[in-house]
Amino acid sequence: PGRPLLTVAMARIAKACATAALAWCGAGAAFQAFVPGAVGPKSLVPSLSPPAAPAAASDEAPGASWGLAAAGIALGAHAGLAVAYRCKVARRAEAAAKPSKYVESVADNRLFETVYLQYTSEYLKGPLYWHEDKLQGALPDYPGEPMIKNGKQTSNVLGNLKSFSSNELAFLSMLFFGIGLYGNLQFLFYDPQWAKVDAGGYFNASYIVESLLLPISFFMHIACYIQRQNGK
């Protein structure tokens, strides 16, 4: 709001400068009009100078008035140019201060999706949203924790493993695979347990526990693949 007022003030200053220049020119012309009268009494005094001298003085008077007029016009022109330049600079600053067109970025889009998902999740949990699935007591997924999003399985299908990264799950998959393979080979081939039991002995419980890790490694591998698809 302050910039339009500044423009109006500059326009008023320009008008005042132009008026002052015109007044100055008029005052100079009026003063020069009285110059011959001021010189008139001197002509009454006897003088030996030729009569062409007053004509020369009268010729110099219009030249001086034209000089004052030119000076006034130049002064007014400079003042007007200064005001116009100042207004141009103010308009440029005004144009630069205008906000540019908003372009949505990837981060803004992701933030909107996160906020929108949290809002809708809380809304679905509340009593203001009624759906027949709420009456059944069982849902395919919890509100706010979708199992499938954009055609891909989310980390929510992993349950407690959703906080693990794909690298951690890959390490656990390889570790469980090695331990499970060792337990099965020991139980069946390298240290046969059935023969030991037939001979009156007991099973080696460590082989049994280790062999159970072999199928778990397969599920760890699947969990690692899902986390990898979700960029985790």
C-alpha distance (Angstrom), angle and dihedral (degrees) to the residues before:
residue distance angle dihedral
P1 . . .
G2 3.84 . .
R3 3.81 95.0 .
P4 3.85 97.2 63.1
L5 3.81 88.0 50.9
L6 3.80 89.1 51.5
T7 3.82 90.3 51.9
V8 3.82 91.7 50.3
A9 3.81 90.5 48.8
M10 3.81 91.3 50.8
A11 3.83 90.7 50.3
R12 3.80 90.3 52.1
I13 3.80 91.0 49.6
A14 3.83 89.6 51.2
K15 3.82 90.8 52.2
A16 3.81 91.2 48.4
C17 3.83 91.3 50.5
A18 3.82 91.6 50.0
T19 3.81 91.1 48.6
A20 3.80 91.4 49.0
A21 3.81 91.0 49.9
L22 3.81 91.7 51.5
A23 3.82 91.3 47.3
W24 3.77 90.1 50.1
C25 3.81 91.2 51.8
G26 3.83 91.1 49.0
A27 3.79 92.2 48.9
G28 3.80 91.1 50.5
A29 3.80 92.1 50.3
A30 3.84 91.6 48.5
F31 3.78 91.8 49.5
Q32 3.78 92.3 50.4
A33 3.82 89.7 49.9
F34 3.81 88.8 63.7
V35 3.79 95.5 45.9
P36 3.87 95.1 88.0
G37 3.81 89.8 50.3
A38 3.75 90.3 52.8
V39 3.76 90.7 51.8
G40 3.89 93.0 44.2
P41 3.84 98.8 86.2
K42 3.77 90.7 54.9
S43 3.78 88.1 63.4
L44 3.82 89.7 64.5
V45 3.79 90.4 65.7
P46 3.80 112.8 88.5
S47 3.71 110.1 -105.0
L48 3.71 134.9 174.5
S49 3.76 93.3 -146.6
P50 3.76 116.6 115.8
P51 3.79 118.6 -99.6
A52 3.82 91.5 -112.7
A53 3.86 91.9 78.3
P54 3.85 96.2 80.6
A55 3.78 89.7 50.0
A56 3.80 89.5 55.6
A57 3.79 90.6 50.6
S58 3.78 90.9 50.3
D59 3.79 89.5 50.7
E60 3.84 91.9 53.9
A61 3.83 93.6 51.9
P62 3.85 96.9 67.2
G63 3.83 89.7 46.2
A64 3.84 91.1 56.3
S65 3.80 92.1 47.8
W66 3.79 90.9 51.1
G67 3.80 89.4 50.5
L68 3.81 92.0 53.5
A69 3.80 90.8 47.2
A70 3.81 91.4 51.2
A71 3.82 90.9 48.7
G72 3.81 91.0 50.8
I73 3.79 92.4 48.4
A74 3.81 91.4 48.4
L75 3.81 91.0 49.1
G76 3.82 92.0 49.8
A77 3.81 91.6 46.3
H78 3.80 91.8 51.6
A79 3.81 91.5 47.8
G80 3.83 91.0 49.4
L81 3.80 91.9 48.2
A82 3.82 90.7 50.1
V83 3.80 91.7 51.2
A84 3.82 91.8 46.1
Y85 3.81 91.1 50.2
R86 3.80 91.2 49.2
C87 3.83 90.9 50.7
K88 3.82 90.4 48.6
V89 3.80 91.2 52.1
A90 3.82 90.1 48.6
R91 3.83 91.2 51.1
R92 3.79 91.1 49.8
A93 3.80 91.4 50.7
E94 3.79 89.4 48.4
A95 3.80 91.5 51.6
A96 3.81 91.7 47.8
A97 3.81 91.4 50.5
K98 3.80 92.9 56.5
P99 3.84 111.4 105.5
S100 3.78 115.8 -109.7
K101 3.79 123.5 -123.6
Y102 3.82 112.5 -75.2
V103 3.81 115.5 -114.9
E104 3.79 116.2 -168.4
S105 3.79 113.8 -125.8
V106 3.79 130.2 -155.5
A107 3.81 91.3 -104.4
D108 3.82 91.7 52.0
N109 3.80 90.9 49.1
R110 3.80 91.5 49.8
L111 3.81 91.3 47.8
F112 3.80 90.6 51.1
E113 3.80 91.5 50.4
T114 3.81 91.4 49.5
V115 3.80 94.7 48.5
Y116 3.81 92.5 43.0
L117 3.81 91.7 49.4
Q118 3.81 92.4 49.6
Y119 3.80 92.0 47.5
T120 3.79 94.4 48.6
S121 3.81 90.9 44.7
E122 3.78 92.2 56.0
Y123 3.79 90.9 43.5
L124 3.80 92.6 52.4
K125 3.78 90.6 50.7
G126 3.80 92.6 53.6
P127 3.81 128.4 84.2
L128 3.82 94.0 -111.1
Y129 3.80 91.2 76.4
W130 3.76 113.4 67.7
H131 3.79 124.1 -171.4
E132 3.75 133.3 162.2
D133 3.80 91.4 -123.1
K134 3.79 88.3 67.0
L135 3.80 89.7 63.0
Q136 3.81 93.5 56.2
G137 3.77 95.4 63.0
A138 3.81 94.1 -135.0
L139 3.78 129.1 80.7
P140 3.80 130.7 -178.2
D141 3.80 87.2 -124.0
Y142 3.78 138.9 -2.0
P143 3.82 120.0 -96.8
G144 3.76 108.6 -91.6
E145 3.81 93.2 18.6
P146 3.81 105.9 81.0
M147 3.78 117.4 -172.2
I148 3.81 94.7 -153.1
K149 3.80 125.3 34.0
N150 3.80 125.4 174.6
G151 3.78 90.4 -8.8
K152 3.83 94.0 -55.1
Q153 3.77 131.9 101.5
T154 3.78 112.7 -108.7
S155 3.79 128.2 -142.0
N156 3.81 89.6 -97.3
V157 3.81 91.0 80.8
L158 3.82 88.6 68.0
G159 3.78 94.2 63.7
N160 3.79 110.0 -162.0
L161 3.81 91.5 5.6
K162 3.82 93.6 64.3
S163 3.81 90.7 94.9
F164 3.83 91.7 58.1
S165 3.78 120.2 94.0
S166 3.79 123.8 -127.2
N167 3.83 91.0 -108.5
E168 3.79 92.2 54.3
L169 3.80 92.1 47.8
A170 3.83 90.9 48.0
F171 3.80 89.9 53.1
L172 3.81 91.9 48.9
S173 3.81 90.7 47.3
M174 3.82 92.8 54.0
L175 3.81 92.2 43.1
F176 3.80 94.0 50.3
F177 3.80 90.8 44.3
G178 3.81 92.2 54.7
I179 3.81 94.5 45.5
G180 3.81 92.8 44.8
L181 3.79 92.9 48.2
Y182 3.81 90.7 49.6
G183 3.81 92.2 50.5
N184 3.81 93.5 49.9
L185 3.81 94.1 46.9
Q186 3.78 91.8 48.3
F187 3.81 93.4 46.3
L188 3.82 95.4 48.1
F189 3.83 108.6 26.8
Y190 3.79 120.2 7.1
D191 3.82 97.2 39.4
P192 3.84 105.4 15.4
Q193 3.76 108.6 -151.5
W194 3.80 98.0 -169.4
A195 3.76 91.3 60.5
K196 3.78 90.3 48.8
V197 3.81 90.9 52.6
D198 3.82 90.9 47.6
A199 3.77 87.5 54.0
G200 3.80 90.5 55.5
G201 3.80 98.7 -95.5
Y202 3.82 133.3 118.3
F203 3.74 135.2 -104.4
N204 3.79 118.8 -96.9
A205 3.81 100.1 -116.6
S206 3.82 93.2 -159.9
Y207 3.82 90.2 64.6
I208 3.79 90.7 53.8
V209 3.81 93.9 49.7
E210 3.81 91.6 45.7
S211 3.81 92.9 49.1
L212 3.84 90.6 55.9
L213 3.83 90.1 63.4
L214 3.82 91.2 66.8
P215 3.86 96.3 75.9
I216 3.82 90.1 39.1
S217 3.82 89.3 58.9
F218 3.80 88.7 60.1
F219 3.82 92.1 56.9
M220 3.79 89.8 46.4
H221 3.79 87.7 55.0
I222 3.83 91.1 53.3
A223 3.82 90.7 47.7
C224 3.80 89.7 50.9
Y225 3.82 90.1 52.9
I226 3.83 92.3 50.7
Q227 3.79 92.7 49.8
R228 3.78 89.6 47.4
Q229 3.83 90.2 54.5
N230 3.80 89.9 51.5
G231 3.80 92.5 51.7
K232 3.79 96.2 -110.7
